[in-house]
Amino acid sequence: MGGRRIGIVGGGPAGLMAAEVLSAHGHAVTVLEAMPTIGRKFLLAGKSGLNITHAEPFSRFVTRFGAANGRLRAALDAFTPDDLKAWAEALGTETFVGTSGRVFPKVMKASPLLRAWRARLEKQNVDIRVRHRWTGFAEGGLRVETPDGEAVMAFDAVLLALGGASWPRLGSDAAWVSALVEKGVGIAPFRPANCGFDVEWSTGFVEKFAGAPVKGVTAQSAAGTISGEFVVSKTGIEGSLVYAHAAALRDDLEQKGAATLLLDLAPGRSAERLATDFARQGGKASFSTRLRKGTGLDGVKAALLRECMADVSGLAPQALAAAVKALPVRLLRPRPIAEAISSAGGVRFAAIGEDYGLTALPGVFAAGEMLDWEAPTGGYLLTACLATGRAAADGIDRWLSKRA
């Protein structure tokens, strides 16, 4: 069944994917985007190389969404990473798999893909209206601020794809929360995800090492033991290895009031080997020399050891080896949600049906990052946004069919 009027609020990946599916079914689709252009967060994410999905086995991929694994499974089954790659390639974007398993466009940019996508949507007669900000529900439709003033717009069905609470300057400012709470929709509080953390660095350490990358290390938390790299910032730590542990560390801070990330600064060598190598150093050798000769550690890694362990230079070989293998970096708090790559929290899954329709608001659906789920970086976020956009679009089409 086609020909019904559908409003999609939000011109990010979830909303645009829903627009593609619904317009292909013959519906008249209008996308309302508050910002001057669509896909602003999508474009910024692609500036350093657009990571569209991940090439790991699908059985592993679908476990990356924490408490929402089960709820997202049907949507991901219907739009897998392989499906996403095929979709991108049909839009003229060839992909490749990086050494980490992440999948990127060969051009390493988001803009060509977004241009081709918009052209497809326009060919399918999708009406994209920028600078149209949804401000709530009104009798007979949606209340929308437009360049020509406030308007009430009526649709046969509505999809909300408004994003979470990270990077608010790009449009995902969570301003929609109060409008849904007023209608009885359950909302989990927003929290930062894939974020950095504050550490109480000394002034001297910050002055010398802020911005320094820490490579070839392993970090351990409740999230497991993960290898990678991170960056020392003026306020603490950030980067891909930190983001992989971010949810576990954030939860520890919320539940226990404290969180520690354990660093293995020499993952290729055992504690026993390190202790033996330290013991070989002469008693007159300086601490820097002992570290360099015993482990090869210098620069920021040696500085981290001094910064995070009191009286480390006086430790016996076994204790020094233990510090190198499990250096505790004590965290104060997550960085503000506005700085986070993504957010946790949003519309609770208990508030939506299997078709992604809001149970409190028949005919209104939700998708993307405004739902209560989170995932690490690595292409998981974008894949799930696109998959839930498709799932919600299918749900809308079925809902309308029943009312034909």
Secondary structure, 3 states (H helix, E strand, C coil): CCCCEEEEECCCHHHHHHHHHHHHCCCEEEEEECCCCCCHHHHHHCCCCCCCEECCCHHHHCCCCHHHHHHHHHHHHHCCHHHHHHHHHHCCCCEEECCCCEEEECCCCCHHHHHHHHHHHHHCCCEEEECCEEEEEECCEEEEEECCEEEEECCCEEEECCCCCCCHHHCCCCCCHHHHHCCCCCEEEEEEECCCEECCCCHHHHHHHCCCEEEEEEEEECCEEEEEEEEECCCEEECHHHHHHHHHHHHHHHHHCCEEEEEECCCCCCHHHHHHHHHHCCCCCCHHHHHHHHHCCCHHHHHHHHHHCCCHHHCCHHHHHHHHHCEEEEECEECCHHHCCEEEEEECHHHECCCCEECCCCCEEECHHHECCCCCCCCHHHHHHHHHHHHHHHHHHHHHHCCC
